[in-house]
Amino acid sequence: QVQLVESGGGLVQAGGSLRLSCAASGRTFSTYAMGWFRQAPGKERDVVAAINRDGGDTYPANSVKGRFTISRDNAKNTVYLQMNSLKPEDTAVYYCAAKETSYKGALYTIPRLYDYWGQGTQVTVSS
């Protein structure tokens, strides 16, 4: 079992930056593909970015491409989301998620495929 704890959320002005971190428990972090998702009030939970087990492959959603970067440090059991040029429409609760997989190159963009979720961290971007 994996426990995920997000941090780094907060209030920022439009155009600003934040870096979210997601720390995972356990000694098998490198066997998990990871993802960042977000959910705004009244909306579905959508993928923001995903990364494969060793960090060699990443997927950014079109809405964040060129602004957000997902990365991971398997030695620290942590996945990051660097968010630059933030917009008010980026306001949401951000969740990290983990999916155990035997496929090194696999990454996943569908929420229901993930096995474990963090509690979420609020990101609010003011105009």
N, C-alpha and C positions, 0 to 999 in steps of 0.2 A: 504494500500500500504506500502511496505517496501523499504527503501533505504539502500544499502549496500556499505560500504567503506572499501576497503582493504588497508593494510599498512604492512611494514616490509620487502618488497622486497629489492633487491640490488645485488651487485657483491660480490661473495665469492669464495675462492679457493676450489678445490676439496677436499673432506674430512671434510669441514667445516659445520657449522650449521646456520640456519636462523629460525626465528619464524614469521609466517604470522598471522596477525589478521584481522578479518572482523567484523566491528561494524555495527549493524543494528539499524535503527530507529524504532519507534513504541513501543507499550506496549504489543504486542502479540507475542514476539519472541519465546516463548515456544511452540507455535502452529506450528512452522515451522521446518521441517527437513532441514538440511543444507548439502552442499557439497562443496568440493574444486575440481576445474577442472584446466587443463592447456592446453595451445595451443602453439606449436612451429611453426615457420614460415613454411608455406606450408603443415602443418599437420592439422588433425581434432582436435577438442576440446575433450579431454579425461578426464574421471574421475580420480582423484587422491585419494580422500577419501570422505566418506559420514558418516553422523551421524544422529541418530534419535532425536526426540524432547527433550528427557530428558538426552541424552548423554550416555544412558546405552548400546546402540548398535552402533558399528562402522564397517565400511568397508574400508579396504585399498586395493588399486590396487596391483596386484602382483609385479609390477615394483618398488613399494615403501615399500612393506611389510617389517617390521623390521627396517625401517629407518625413516619413517614419522608417525606421530601420530596426529589424529584429536581429538579435544576436544571442549567443549563449556561451557560457564558460562552464564546461563540464567538470573542471577541477573544483569549481566553487558551487556546483549544483544550482546554478542561477541562469535564468533567461532574462533578457533585457528588451525594452522597447524604447528606443530613442525617438522622441517626437519633436520635430522642429516645425516652424511656420504654422503654429496651431491656429485653428479657426474656431469660431463659436460652434459650428456644426460638429466639431470633435467632442463636444461635451457629452459625457456618458460615464457609466460605471465600466471600468476596464477589468477584465478577468483574464487570468492565465489558465491554461489547461494542458494536461499531459495525456498522451496516449502511448501505451507500451506497444512496441512494434519490433519485429525481427528484421524488418526491411530498412537498411541503412539509409536509403535514398528517399524514403517515403515522408511526405508531409501531408497534413490533413486540414481542410478548410471548412468542414461541416461539423457544427457543434456536437451533434449526437454521436459522433464517432469517438469523442474523447472520453477517457475513463475517469479522470480526476479534475477537479476545479478548485481554484482559490476562492476566497470570500469576496474579492473585488475591491477596487480602489476608485474613488471618485475623481474624475478629471473635469474641471469646469473652466471654460475659456470665455472670458468676457470680451465684449466688443468695444 
